[in-house]
Amino acid sequence: MDDQQVLLGISRSDMLARIERCGRDPAMLDLGSNMLLHFAYEYLPDPPVSPTAPLSLAGASWVPDGVDRISRLPDELLRDIISRLPAKDAARTAALASRWRPLWRSAPLALVDSHLLPDGGASGPLIIGAPSPRAVTGAVSSALAAHPGPFSCVHLTCSTMDEHRGEIARWVDTLVAKGVQDLVFVNRPWPIDLRLPATLFSCASLTRLYLGVWTLPGTAAVPRGASFPNLRELGLCMTVMEDRALAFLLERSPVLEFLLIMWSQTGARLRLVSHSLRCLQLGYTHLKDIEVVDAPRLERLFLRNVSLPGTGKFTINSPSRIKIGGAPNLRVLGYIQPGQTELGISNTVIVAGSKENIVPSVQILAIDVQFGIRNAVKKVPGFLRCFPKLETLHVYSPPIPEKSTGKVNLKFWEEGGPMKCMVQSMKKVFFYEFQGSRSEVAFLKFIAERGRVLELMVVVVAKACFSSVDDDVNVKLKPLTGAKWSSKACKLQIIESPRTDVAGPLCRHNIVSDFGWADPFDLRYYYKAERISVSYS
């Protein structure tokens, strides 16, 4: 397997050779691999149990008569208490009293291997080069064998799986047989292309599954009739997969609601056919294209640092083509860079004698616009016309290059043609990392003078915009503050960005699938920043 150890298509030996030819320390390879692993760990869900959780009775005084009333509780309630404890603490309850001894084996087990480390996982994820915690691997094998199941939660992220292939296969067989419900299963490279045991696809009890640093098995290796009938949440982090493998997962997951693909290692095509999926999140991912074919319940499509095919670079750019077909309930979309992404839409209407593609369901849109590049800005008007019922627009303005390729003024926007959403439906505009360029001001002024129903405009000013002159920001914003606002009720808020190192729009992947957040791009973090007073003419 050594000659097939790959990272984004490059073998480990080739990567080491390249590093040495550049005169750099070979240890840089493991440093880079650690960074990739930390990205993967960032996207993993937190386990539902913690070894550091405070005990509610820790500060309570003992009952004077010394009677053990907890042990008098019904078995069902005691099992529920035990199931909320880390595996090590749950097993220890057998020593409390004879009443508790059989309960551990009959309570659903929550097993998190990092909790078995000497520090309980407090030091964070293990790094590449650190010795594989063989004692932890052995303890996991013992716990899985000793407990009859079911397993409510199993998070396995510490072991270098290549060193324990026999044990890994037995783990998967045991988890399938004993009904694991919530499974996080991460391989610590190298090798980064270790193939996932195909028997996992027979685990019908799974409701949540996160896989990290694996090669998904080919569909021919999957047991006949295998499916995930109860799976609602699926995360694929740093996985090697074929187009067919991804389609197979969607086909065999009839109630799947949330799909995360993070740092996929191959340029797979995502052809989305799912009657249950509500949220799709893509991060640091090589995808040739995305086609939403039939997803009647899809509400959110979130993209973060998705790689352009053929560039080998990770940017905020989306794949070169996103085709939106059957997604009548798609409400939230972003971040997308107009001009870099071809947006294919099946809904076509006739406007002023010409055809226009529209997505009438989208109400919240996030875009990245290079205001220092004229050709990028020229794509914005046509792009916004695709969303006639847009209510909230988020715009991220990346640092303007020193060699700007042309600026646009207010006349450009006025001659760009009508944008229905801007006039009739747009209520909120959030502009992030404003740098004071004329192109940015012209865009905001155009919205202010056309937005009839606009209620709120928030401009987050980049730190680089500030100078020693106190009135510098006011001067740059004067064309906006002095504009003839179409909506007299609109509130303008100018906020100083708290960010000093800006490497893309601020995103929080953990709230994207949280439907308690009506707008996952509306980050409250910015509201903690200092608000700037502006003068209106």
N, C-alpha and C positions, 0 to 999 in steps of 0.2 A: 504493500500500500504506500510505501514511502515515495515512489515516483508519481503518485496521484494525489499527494497532499497539496491541495489547491486553495488559494484565497483569491476570489474573484477571477478565477481562470489562470492564475500564475502559480507555478509550483513553489514550494518552500525553498528548494535548492536554488532555483532561478532568482528568487527574491533575495536570497542571501548573497548570491554572486553579484547582483546589481548593486546592492548596498556596499559591498566590498570594493567594486570598481569605482564607486563614487568616493571612496576613501572615508566612508562612515562606519560607525561602530555597528557590527552585526546585531548587537543587542537592540538596535532600533526596530528590528523585525518583531521581536516579542513585545516591544513597547507599542507598536502599531496594532498588534493583535489584541493587546490588553484594551486599547481604546475601542476596538470593535466589540469586544466582549462587554465592556461597560455600556455601550449603546444598547446591546441586547438586554442586559440586566435592567436598564432604565425602562424598557418597555414591558417588563414582566410584571404581573399583578402581585401585590403584596399578599403574603399568606394570611389567612383569617385568624391565625393564632400567633402569639408572641411570647417568648420566654421572659421578656422584661415587663410584661403587663402588670400593673399594680393589683394586688389582691385586695378585694373590698373589705375583708375582715382583718387586714394587717394591723389597723390601729384600734380595733374593737377590744373592749375588755371581756374577759371570760364570764360566762354565765355563772352566777354564784353556786348553783347546785351541781355544776359540773356535768350536767346531762348532755349527751351527744344527740342533739335534736336533728342535725343535718342527716345523720344516718337513718333517721325515721322517715325521711322523704320517700315517695314512691320510686321504684326502680327506674321508671321512664324518665323522671326528672333528674335522678342521679346520673343516668347515662348521658343525658343532655349536658349536664355540667362537665362530665369527663370529656365529652367530644369537643368541648371548647378549649381544652388544655393542649399544650404541646405534647408530643408523643411521650417524651421522657417523664414529664410530670403526670401524664395520664396513667402510665404504668406504675408510678409510685403510689398511686391512690390505693393499690391493693394492700399496701402495708398499713393503712390507717386502721382498719378493723376487719373482722371476718365478713361483716356485711358488705364490704367493698370488693372483696377478692375476685368474685366472678364478673364484676361489672365492667372492668376494663376490656375484657375480651368480647363483651356483647355491645360495647359502645362504638360508634363509627370513629375511626382513627384519623387524626390529622398529623401527618408525618412530614416534617421539613428538615432535610438533611443538614442545612446550615446551622440549625439549632443544636445539632449534635457535636459541633466543633467546641473546642475548649472554651472559647469566648462567647458561645451561643450565636455566632455569626455577627457579632457587634463590629468587627473590623471590616466588614464589607465583603464583596465577592473575592474569591481567591484569584490570584493572578497566574498567568502562564509562567512556567518555570518553578513555581512553588510545588513541593512534593504533593502528590495526590494523597488526600487524607484516607489512607487505607482503613484506619479504624472506623471512620465514618461509613465507608462503603460496607464494611462488615456489619456494622450496627444496623444499617438499612436492610441488609439481607436478613438479619435475625428478626427485626421487627415485622417485616413483611411475611416471614414464614410463621411467626408465633401468633399473629393476630388473624382470626378467621374472616375478618372483613365485616361490613363494607368499609372502604376507605373514603372518607368524605373529602379529604384533601391530601395530596402527595406532591411535594415540591422537591425535585432532585436536580440540583445545580452545581454540586461541588466536585463530583468525580470526573476524572479523565476516563471517559467511557471506553476508549480504545484499550486501556489496560485491564478492563474487566468485562470483556465481551461475553463470556459465558454467564457471568452474573447478571449482566444487563438483559440478556435474553430471558433469564429466569424471572427477573423483576417484572418485565413486561407480561410474561405469561401469568404471573401471580396477580398483577394489577387487573388484568382482563378477567381472570377467574373470580376475583373477590370484589369486583364492582367498584373501581375507583370512579369518583365523580368529577373532581377538580384535579387536573394533572398539569404540572409544569416540569418539563423534561429537557434539560440543557446539557449538551456535550461540551466539555472543555477541550478545545483543540490543542495540539494537533492529533490526528488528522482532522481537517475541517469538513471532509466529505464522507464521514462515517455514515453508513447506511442505517436508517432507522428500522428496527425489527418490524416486519410487515404485520405480525400478529396484533400490533396495537390497533390496527384498523378494525379489529373484531370487538373492540370495547364499546358495547352498546350503552353502558351506564354513564359515559362521559357527558357532562354538561358544559365543562370548560376545559380547553386544551391549548397549551402553549408549548411549542417546540422550538428549540434553539440549537443552531450549528449542527444540523443533520442534512443528509441527502434523503429525500423522500423516496420510498420504494416505488418501482414501476408498477403500474396497475396490474400487470400480469402476475406479480408476486403477491398481491393482496388476496386473502381468502375469499372464495366465492360467496357472494351474498353479504359481505361485510358492509357495515354502515354505522353511522352515528345518529341514531334516531332521536337522541335527547340533547345533542350538542347545540348550545346557543352562542358560545363565544369561542373563536379560534384565532390563535396568534402564531404566525410563522416568522421567526426571527433568524436571520442569517441562514436561510435554507437554500439548498440546491434542489430545484424541482423542474419537471417538464411541464409543458402546457397541459398535457393530458392529466397529469397528477393533480394539478390544481382544479381542473374541471371536475375530476372524479370526486374530490373532497366536497365540492359544492353540490354535486348531484346526490351524494350519499349523506348529506346533512340537511334534512328537510325542514328543521326548525331553527337553523342558524340565523342569528340576528346581528352579530358583530364579527367582522373579519378584519384582522390586522396583518399586513405583510410588511415586515421591516427588514431592510437590507437583504433582499433576495440576491443570490449570487449568480443568477443566470437571467438572460434577457427574455423572460417568459412573456407570453401574451395573456392578458387577463380578459377572458370573455365571460362576462358576468351573466349567469342565468340562475336566478334564485327567487323563489316566491316568498321567502321569509326574511331575507337580509334587510336590515334597517340602516346599518352604518358600515362603510368601507373606509379603512384608514391605511394609507401607504406612506412609508417613511424610509428615506435613504435606499431607494429601491431601483434596480435596473428593470425596466419594463419597456418592451417594444411598443406596445400600445394598450389602451384600455377601451373595451367596448362593452357598454352596458346594454345588453340585448333585451333581457326581460327581467326586470327587478321591480315589480309593482309596489313593494313596501319600502324600497330604498329611500331614506330621508337625508342621509349625509354622505358626502364624498369628500374626504379630507386627504390632501397630498402635502407631504413635507419633504423637501430636499430629494426630489425624485430625479434620477439621472437621465440625461438625454442620451439616446442611443448613439454609440460611436464616439462619444466625447471622452468617456472614462472619467468624467468629472462629476462630482455631486454638487448641484446647485439647487436653487429654489425652483428651477424650471420643472415643469411637468413633462410627461412623456410627449413625443412629437405628435401624437394623435390621441384624442379622447373623443369617442363617439358615444353620444347619449341617445339611446333609442327608447326602450320601454321602461321609463322611470317617471311615471306620472306624479309621484309624491316626493321627488327630489327637491328638498327645501334649502339645503346648505351645501355650498360648493366652494372649494379653495384649498390652498393657494394655487393660482394659475397665472402664468405670465403671457399676456396677449402678445402675439407675434411669434413666440417660440412654440406655442401649442396650437395645433390645428384642431378646432372644435367642430366635430361632425355631429349634426343634430337631425333627427328624423322628422321633426315637426316643421313644416314649411308653410309660410303664409305669404300672401301677395301684398306688398306695401308700395304704393305709388307706382304700380306697374312692374315692380321687380320682386324677385323671390328673396325672402329672408328666413333664416333658420332661427327658431325660438325655443326656449325652455321656459314655458309660462309658470312652472311650479316653483322655480328658484326664488327665494325671498332674501337670502343672505349669501353674499358673494365676497370672496377675498381674492385680491389680485396683487401681483408684484409688477410694478411699472418702472422701467429705467427712464426717468424723465430727462436724462442727459443724452439719450439716444433717440433721435427724431423718428427713425423707422419703427421703434418700439412703441412710441407714443401714438403714431399714426394708426395703430391697430386697435386702440382703445375704443373709439366711438363705435365701430362695427361690432366689437366684442360686447359692449354694453347693450347694444340693440337686441342681442340674443335673449335678454332677460327683461321682458316688458313689465313684469310685476315685481321687480326688485324693490325691497324695502330698506335693506341695510347694506351699505358698501364699505368694505375694509380695504384700504390701499396701503401697501408697504412700499416705501421709496428707498431703494438701496443706495449706497454711496455713489455720487455722481462721478464718473471717471474724469481725470484731469483733461483728457482730450475729448471733449464733448463733440458729438456728431450732429449738432444742430439743436436749436431750441424752438419751442412752439409758443405762440402768444395767444391772446384771447380770440383773435380773429380766426385762428386755426380751428378752435372749438366751435365757433359760431358757424363756420363754413362746413363743419363735419356732418351736418345733417341732423335731423331730429332724433332724440333718444327718449322714447316714450317713458321709460322708467324714471328718468331724471325729472321730468315734468309732472308726472301723474302719481307716482307711487313711492319714490325714494324719501324716507323719513329720517334716516340716520346715516352719517358719513364719518368714518374714523380714518384719519390719515396719520400713518406712523413714520417717524424719523424724518420729519420735514427738515430740509436743509436750506431753505430760503431761495431756491432758484426761481427764476421768472416762469419757467415751465410749470413748476408746482403751483405757484401762486395763480397763474392763468387758469389751471384746471380747477382749483378750488373756487375761484371767483366765478367761473362759468356755472358751476353747480349752484352757488349761492344766488346767482341772478336768474336761474332757470327753475330751481326747485320750489314748486308751488306749495308742496305739503311738507317741506323739510322742517323737522322739529329740533334736530341736534347735529352740530358739526363739532367734532373733537379733533384738534390738531396737536399731535405729540411732536414737539420740536427736538431734533437731535442735539446732543451736547455740542457737536462740532459747529453748530449754527451760532453759538454764543461767542462774543468777543468782549474786550474790555469796555466797550461802549455800552452803557446800560440800555440805551434805546435801540440797539441793533435789531433785536427781534421785532419790535414795534415798527421799525422802518421797513423791514422786509415784508411784514404782514399788512402794511397800510393799504395796498390795493384791495385786499380782501376785506379788512374792517371798514373801509370806506365805500364798499360796493353797495349797489342798490339791491338789497336782498328781496327776493320775490316773496318769501315767507317772513312776515314781520314777527311771527311767534317763534322763529328759530333761535336757539341758544348756541352761541359760539364759545367753546372752551379751548383755551390754549394751555398746554401742559408741557413742562420740561421733562424730557425723557430721562428716566433713571439709569438708562443703559450706557455703559462706557465702551463696551466691546460688542459692536453690532455685527452679527454674522448671519443675518437673515431675520425674518419676522419672528416675533416671540410667539411660540406655540406651546400648548400644554396638551400632550396627547391623551393624558388621563381623563380630561374632561370632554373629549370629543364624543365618546360613547355614552357620556352621562347626559341623558335627556332631561335631567333637572336643570341643565344650562340651556336656555333657549337659544343662545348665540355663543357657540364655543370659541369664536374669535374675539369676543368682547372680554378682554382680560382685565380683571379688576386691579391687577398689579400696577397698571398705569395710573390708576386713580390715587395711588399712594404717593405719586410724584408731586413735585411742587407745581402749583398752578400759577400761571403767569398772568399778570394783569395787563390788559390791552386797552388802548384808547379807541373809541369809535368816533368817526367824524360825523 
